[in-house]
Amino acid sequence: MLSMSAEKGQASVELVALLPLIGLLVLLLWQAALAGEAVWLAATAARAAARADAVGADPAAAARTVLPGRFERELRVRSAADGVVEVAVAVPALIGGATLATVSTRARFEAQR
């Protein structure tokens, strides 16, 4: 049987061993939140671009007004003849400057008569 003095540092050792895993988990959760923000902002930008397109304004400029700078880098806006505007926003990586994925959404706005 081990004495109490031999078990004194065991909890500290276990905590130190788990710290990298805890740090990785925090980074993954933060990246997931950033991806969720990209989805939310893409939908908002698509609605703004569709409204601008319906009144004859520049849809890309309208989409940029609602996006923070980190999401504007690879923004793509396409307008179709039927009034549908598609907006694609890149999901930036938390670490480094890479792009993890691209979120694309569409919106349509019909001008009121």
TIMI-210824 format. One line per field, with one value per residue: x, y, z of N, C-alpha, C in turn; residue number from 1. Coordinates in steps of 0.001 Angstrom, whole numbers, padded with zeros to 6 digits. Atoms other than C-alpha are relative to their C-alpha. Example, Ala and Ser with C-alpha at 12.3 -4.5 7.8 and 13.67 -1.06 7.14 Angstrom:
REM TIMI-210824
n.u = 000890  -000820
n.v = -001190  -001190
n.w = 000000  -000060
ca.u = 012300  013670
ca.v = -004500  -001060
ca.w = 007800  007140
c.u = 000900  -000770
c.v = 001200  001090
c.w = 000000  000730
marnu = 1  2
//
This chain:
REM TIMI-210824
n.u = 000838  -000774  000241  000621  -001008  -000259  001151  000232  -000124  000684  001017  -000712  -000531  001128  000445  -000995  000147  001250  000019  000024  001309  000952  -000299  000482  001457  000375  -000222  001020  001277  -000111  000088  001400  000741  -000363  000730  001393  000097  -000081  001313  000941  -000325  000256  001439  000260  -000568  000828  001220  -000361  -000328  001245  000723  -000703  000211  001395  000167  -000973  -001291  -001046  000203  -001258  -000261  000958  -000423  -001203  000325  000448  -001009  -001263  -001132  -000581  000852  000085  -001169  000335  001439  000462  001414  000493  001420  000653  001032  001289  -000026  -000688  -001388  -000740  -001162  -000902  -000906  -001006  -000147  -001442  -000556  -000325  -001455  -000503  000867  000629  001451  000410  001139  000756  001428  000732  001441  000722  001142  000755  000824  000815  000363  001426  000562
n.v = -001181  -001236  -000937  -001264  -000900  000401  -000385  -001444  -000698  000724  -000860  -000999  000682  000286  -001266  -000412  000902  -000318  -001375  -000098  000434  -001078  -001091  000394  -000059  -001419  -000478  000577  -000669  -001365  000108  000298  -001256  -000841  000546  -000389  -001427  -000130  000400  -001067  -001205  000243  -000190  -001430  -000655  000349  -000818  -001379  -000047  000152  -001280  -000966  000393  -000298  -001439  -000432  -000355  001026  001009  000332  -001066  000163  001162  -000373  -000898  000752  000979  -000461  000100  001346  000790  -000649  000330  000837  -000156  000083  -000334  000205  -000319  000692  -000798  000130  -000732  000756  -000383  001004  -000543  001009  -000570  000959  000202  -000079  000856  -000732  -000116  -000126  -000791  000886  000090  001378  000371  -001132  000072  -000648  -000103  -000802  -000785  -000640  -001093  -000615  -001378  -000231  -000866
n.w = 000000  000083  -001097  000408  000542  001376  000819  -000086  001270  001071  000633  000799  001172  000882  000576  000989  001135  000701  000499  001467  000485  -000318  000931  001317  -000049  000037  001371  000880  -000273  000514  001455  000309  -000163  001145  001153  -000192  000298  001458  000537  -000358  000753  001418  000207  -000133  001189  001160  -000052  000334  001429  000758  -000083  000848  001390  000361  000235  000993  -000580  000110  -001027  -000678  -000976  -001099  -000785  -000767  -001114  -001181  -000377  -000587  000913  000152  000884  001309  000812  001156  000260  001386  000140  001366  000195  001115  000662  -000691  -001261  -001040  -000221  -000758  -000694  -000546  -000994  -000455  -001447  -000255  -001047  -001220  -000051  001364  000865  000975  000073  -000286  000831  000527  -000289  001081  -000228  000998  -000452  001081  -000481  001045  -000311  -000232  001045
ca.u = 000000  001247  001666  -000096  003167  003585  000120  000458  001512  -000684  -003505  -001026  000580  -002817  -003816  -000587  -001127  -004660  -003781  -002912  -006184  -008145  -006374  -007171  -010812  -011030  -009509  -011942  -014926  -013704  -013281  -016810  -018134  -016255  -017819  -021260  -020632  -019698  -022992  -024971  -023150  -023437  -027222  -027266  -025006  -027178  -030300  -028548  -027217  -030659  -032262  -029576  -029978  -033748  -033346  -030514  -027608  -024359  -025052  -021369  -020981  -024126  -022848  -019514  -021243  -022600  -019450  -016518  -013136  -012011  -014952  -014634  -011364  -012825  -016375  -018136  -021483  -023399  -026706  -029049  -031662  -034542  -033523  -031682  -028373  -025841  -023217  -020203  -018150  -014916  -014578  -011168  -008969  -008446  -004718  -002927  -004452  -005934  -009529  -011202  -014380  -016729  -020295  -022743  -026315  -028945  -031559  -034251  -036000  -038862  -039393  -042742  -045040
ca.v = 000000  003493  006048  009418  011224  009238  010301  014031  015112  012693  015190  017791  015326  014312  017949  018741  015682  016861  020512  019964  018099  020863  023481  021564  021257  025025  025728  023351  024933  028410  027307  025874  029194  031011  028683  029348  033070  032654  030849  033551  036404  034792  034709  038332  039393  037528  039329  042704  041925  040803  044012  046078  044119  044656  048434  048555  049088  047113  043802  043132  046488  045861  042446  043953  046496  043768  041623  042132  042428  038854  037528  039954  038482  035796  037116  036159  037619  036451  037832  035838  037170  035921  038149  035464  036561  033981  034935  032783  033552  031830  030345  031516  029197  030269  029646  030783  032544  029544  029022  025946  025954  028184  028864  029685  030899  032490  035151  036664  039941  041183  044891  046000  047593
ca.w = 000000  -000854  001817  001734  001001  -002237  -003473  -002738  -006231  -008198  -008839  -010078  -012453  -013836  -014349  -016180  -018387  -019279  -020026  -023729  -024235  -022518  -024658  -027848  -026819  -026224  -029657  -031373  -029642  -030589  -034221  -034207  -032906  -035690  -038284  -036809  -037024  -040709  -041394  -039607  -041341  -044775  -044422  -043267  -046146  -048663  -047458  -047650  -051131  -052331  -051066  -052794  -056019  -055943  -055858  -058400  -056001  -055859  -054074  -053306  -051593  -049566  -048499  -047414  -045173  -042888  -042763  -040386  -042092  -041424  -043458  -046394  -047678  -049969  -050327  -053563  -054605  -057685  -058909  -061109  -063505  -061328  -058391  -056454  -054971  -053810  -051249  -050376  -047263  -046275  -042786  -041565  -039541  -035968  -036206  -039335  -042280  -044035  -045087  -043645  -045696  -047640  -046558  -049327  -049035  -051266  -050775  -052936  -052450  -054544  -054636  -053264  -055813
c.u = 000887  -000326  -000598  001022  000317  -001130  -000232  000020  -000766  -001033  000666  000541  -001124  -000522  000958  -000101  -001247  -000019  000058  -001354  -001061  000213  -000503  -001523  -000502  000176  -001050  -001368  -000013  -000113  -001433  -000860  000287  -000706  -001482  -000223  000040  -001325  -001018  000233  -000221  -001478  -000368  000497  -000821  -001287  000288  000310  -001256  -000826  000643  -000219  -001419  -000220  001045  001342  000975  -000165  001279  000348  -000943  000373  001204  -000329  -000409  001038  001184  001151  000535  -000833  -000110  001062  -000342  -001497  -000281  -001497  -000374  -001489  -000516  -001109  -001337  -000024  000665  001448  000642  001252  000797  001016  000959  000009  001496  000422  000387  001501  000521  -000987  -000758  -001527  -000395  -001094  -000623  -001480  -000723  -001494  -000611  -001131  -000660  -000903  -000757  -000403  -001506  -000521  -000912
c.v = 001249  000891  001288  000947  -000341  000426  001505  000704  -000642  000867  001059  -000604  -000288  001263  000456  -000885  000327  001401  000097  -000417  001067  001181  -000292  000066  001439  000559  -000541  000643  001428  -000009  -000298  001259  000947  -000477  000351  001469  000230  -000368  001112  001249  -000174  000204  001487  000763  -000303  000811  001448  000147  -000126  001277  001036  -000298  000361  001478  000563  000423  -001168  -001039  -000362  001043  -000122  -001180  000340  000871  -000761  -001010  000657  -000281  -001404  -000894  000584  -000512  -000808  000034  -000089  000262  -000171  000285  -000755  000884  -000045  000698  -000727  000460  -001075  000636  -001159  000697  -001092  -000073  000037  -000961  000876  000247  000002  000791  -000827  000128  -001451  -000482  001279  -000255  000786  -000002  000924  000768  000628  001047  000577  001392  000109  000967  001016
c.w = 000000  001184  -000551  -000612  -001451  -000939  -000042  -001351  -001136  -000731  -000874  -001287  -000992  -000670  -001091  -001246  -000818  -000624  -001526  -000593  000255  -000947  -001407  -000068  -000069  -001405  -000970  000211  -000545  -001526  -000430  000139  -001165  -001267  000095  -000296  -001514  -000648  000232  -000857  -001495  -000318  000076  -001223  -001240  -000010  -000369  -001485  -000856  000035  -000905  -001476  -000457  -000298  -000955  000548  -000149  001104  000756  001054  001196  000884  000866  001211  001261  000486  000703  -000966  -000206  -000907  -001405  -000975  -001257  -000311  -001497  -000011  -001469  -000035  -001211  -000557  000740  001360  001142  000055  000849  000568  000564  000898  000452  001522  000295  001106  001183  000096  -001427  -000839  -001009  000037  000198  -000936  -000549  000249  -001081  000326  -001052  000670  -001221  000615  -001175  000455  000148  -001052  000552
marnu = 1  2  3  4  5  6  7  8  9  10  11  12  13  14  15  16  17  18  19  20  21  22  23  24  25  26  27  28  29  30  31  32  33  34  35  36  37  38  39  40  41  42  43  44  45  46  47  48  49  50  51  52  53  54  55  56  57  58  59  60  61  62  63  64  65  66  67  68  69  70  71  72  73  74  75  76  77  78  79  80  81  82  83  84  85  86  87  88  89  90  91  92  93  94  95  96  97  98  99  100  101  102  103  104  105  106  107  108  109  110  111  112  113
//
